[in-house]
């Protein structure tokens, strides 16, 4: 049986190793890390992300304590919702008989995984002018500045279960 991360990767979602809490600070090698345990380990995370179980196994040997993040915008986008509103929204969607994509709870936030609005790899994209980089909307490291709804699309990432936050909470799937 696959663990939660392997199941995510086997479903075709790319991941990349990310920093994790380590003795009250960040596992990365940056002195005074400004976003402890809240960033990918590599600056090339968008290129290095993979949906290959063999690569995941190699990363797990090389970085046994790492969290994992998934880049958004290419194969999926994520609507990031505060805890109570997210739980209520998921319940309403399920009661309405609609099957959402995967939904994770990560450190008090519900992450609704959805198909991206556009495909950046398509030769012709009718909606190319209508979508934007997440840096125009939000970045993962600005949660205190923008605590409401957040849309993660091209140029962003989210942590996936079973990542552990600085608060010590472990991310979990609430709907798959």
Steps between C-alpha positions, in 0.01 A plus 500: 500500500630843409557766765326838448793655313555198275129495420515867401801443273350183349193707405727716282566795729859627503677564830832638615680467836434790736641628826369356825510602866826404669563575867273806496638646178529413132675195357651708217855633518401870483607692809197686636263340248214752451240226431595203721363166380288677240698478175643246253859394567619592152474837327430301180191336651276566199737317266599222740146401603412146390204264496725194497487251790863396439614863531291541816675193646843652420401830661377320809839333540688828442264715714335263752343777712384721212150628447365503146341774293322491167544776243167641385379634168611236251298189585288645781416814689406526868240709677634557853222571751505571877414199718135556598395641161682215325328232708160660437568536126605136470187387685277708272669365187454142620136554605432647155622172350802652331827310514786745554862425425730406789471718811774524763513672839835664557563696818148634536438558127294291257665448162256425217690351204345586163583483131695806389313767308741472210779279375833687481640225272230529234607653168185710481328602820175693465514620862869598504417864571254411776723322749779635710791393709431439867750772582233747389255348749691333782818319586530211747710713735248785538228325700509754783457786250218326308316261735177455297449307178815438301528365147817304421567484128810537282806595702373374836502179703318337789611241752343156478431226758674381707706821526554644849475874566697709748198475733555123508176418318509228234317564173230249415259414220140577595354393164649300216 
